[in-house]
Amino acid sequence: MSEFTSGHILRATDRDIVRKHAVSGSVIIQLNAQYIAYLIEDTYNSGPAPEHIQLLSVEAPVLYFYNFADHEWGYQLIHQGKEIATLHIAYEYEEEIVFHTAEERYPESDFTELLLGGTLEKIREELEAASVFEQKLEELFNDSRPEQFQLLGASGEKIEQLREILSLSFINRNINQAMELSDKFKEILGIEEMSYIRHERVVESEDYDELF
């Protein structure tokens, strides 16, 4: 079964702050002695954090982590209401770029129309000729900012380990290898338990510590 994980990770010591900002239907689970996961219905790997998460982050750093194993994984580290570190790795990153370019150029058209009309293929050829895909791969880790994980209690040694793996040299500039980094990332940060965890699944199984 493919992994589908999505949730917010905070220091266990910040549980009371989470309670203060929790929305109806959300849950808290204890990942381990150091971290808790706060789960809500929304996933926003391609957009901004919900307002209540931004407000929560004013009082405690929040790591939104997602892993849709066959397609993409990444994170947003939110602090003081702002996204201070982000990473998004998509197996089909070229297709993402093509689609986003098409959305910007043809906001009134739907995907099927663009696909069947040959527009997406023309955009792909244009972007490929301009080396846009290569450029975007070069920028993959630009905003990953491993040093910011000190906010979640990561030691200097852990930060250096994150810096090592979140690099083009470590993945040999290969997106397939980048897709396999999520387990290493979780191991270094100490959140290995954040696997196959999402709001719907946890609520259905009632495998949570608190329900709001």
N, C-alpha and C positions, 0 to 999 in steps of 0.2 A: 504494500500500500504506500502510495506516495505521501510524503510528509506535507502537511499544511499547518504551519505554525504562525501565530500572530499574537503579539501582546506587548505590554509595557513592563519593563524590569526596573525595579527600584531597590534601594538598600532596605533591608528588613527593618532597620531603625526608623524608617520613614513611613511605617504603616499608618500611624495616626494621621499623617498629612494626607495620605491616600483616602482614608475614611472621610476626611473633611470635604474632599472634592468629588467623591465617588458619585456616579450617576445611577439612576434606577436600572436594575438589571445587570449591573456590572458585578464582577467577582474578584476576590483576592485568593491566590493560592501561595503557599510557602514553597519556594523552589529548593532552598537549602538554608543553612544558618545565616548566610550573608544576604541573600536576595529573596524578594517576593515578586510575583507576577500579578499585574493588574490587567484584567481582561474586559474589553468592551465589545459591543457588537460590530463597531466600525473597523474597517481596515483602511489605511490611507498611505500605502506604500508609494503611491504616485501623487500625493497631495499633501496639504498642510495638516498639522495636528488639530484635532477638535479643540474648541475654545477651552473646555474644562481641563484638558491636558496641558494646554499652555499656561493656564492659571496655576495648576498643580506644580508645574515646573519652576514657578517663581519661588516656591518654598523648598523644592527638592528636585535634583536632576532626574530626568526620565529617559530611559532608553527604550525606544520602540524597535522591536526586532521582529523580522518576518522571514520565513523560509518556505517558499512554495517550490518544493525541491525540483520538480521537473522544469521549472520556468525561471525562477528568480529568487534572490535572497538579498537581505540588506538591513540597514538600520538607520534610525534618526536619533541623535542624542539631543535632547531638548533641555535648555536651562535658561532660567530667567525669561521665559516666554519666547525664546528664540531657538532656532535650530542651529546648533554650534558644530555639529559633525554629521556627515551623512555618507552613506554608501549604498549604491544600487547596482547589483550585478544581475544581468539578464542573459540567459542562454541564447535567446533570440534578440540580442541587442540591436542587430542591424535592422530587423523588422520593426522594432520599437522606434528607431530613428526615422525610418521611412514613414511610418504611420503618423508620428508626431509632426513631421514636416508636412504631410498631406493635410492633417487637421488644421495647421496654421494657414495653409494656402487655400484650402477649400472647406471652410467651416460649415457650409450649408450642405455639403455632400455626405452621404453615408458610406460606410466601409465597402459594402457590396458594390455600390456604384463605382467607386474608385478602383476596386479590384478588377471587376469585369470590363471596365472601360480601358484598362491598361495603364491608368494613371500611376498606380503604385509602382509598376515595373519601370516606367519612365523615370520616376523620382529616384528609384534605386540606382539605375544606371547613371543618373546625373551625380548622385552623392558618391558613388563608387569612383567615378572619373575624377572627382574633386578630392579624393582621399579622405572624405569625411569620416568614414567608419574607422580608419586607422587613427585619425585625430582623436575621436571620441574614446577609443581604447586607451590611448596615451593619457587621457584625462580621468581614467576610471577611478583612481584613488586620490584625486586632488583634494577632495573635501572629507576624507576619512578621518583625519586629525586624531590619531591614536592618543596623543598627549592629553586630550580632554577626558579620557576615561579615568583620570585621577579623581574626577568628581564622584565616580562610583566606587572609589576605594582601590583602584588598580595601583599596584606598586610600580616603581620605576622599572623593575625587571619585566613586569608584565607589559608595560607600555612599550618597551623595546621589542618584546616578542611580537606584539601587535604590529609595530612598525615594520618588522621584518616580513611578516606574511602579507600585509596589505601593501604590496608593491608589485610593479610590473615584472621586476627581475625574479621574484619568487614564483610567479605564475608563468614565467617564460613567455609573456605577452600572449597567453592563450586563454580565451574566455572559458573553455571547458575546465581548465585547472582552477580558474577563479571561482567557478560554480562549486567546486569541492572545498572551498575555504571555510564554509560555515561551521563545520565541526571543529576545526582548529581554532576559529575565533571564539566559539563557546567554551572550549577547553581552557584557553588562556584566561578568559575573563571569569571563569568559574561558574558558568551557567549551563552546564551540560544538560541539566534537567529540562531546559527549555526546548523540548522536542515533542512533536505531535500534540502541541498545546494550542488551543484556540478557544474563544468564548463559547461557541455553539457546542463543541464536544465536551468541555468541562461542565457546562450547565446541564446538559443531557445526562451525564454520568453522575452529577451531583458531587463531583470530586473536587470540592473547593472548601476553603476555610471560612469565607464570608461571602454572603450574597446581599446585595444592596437593593 
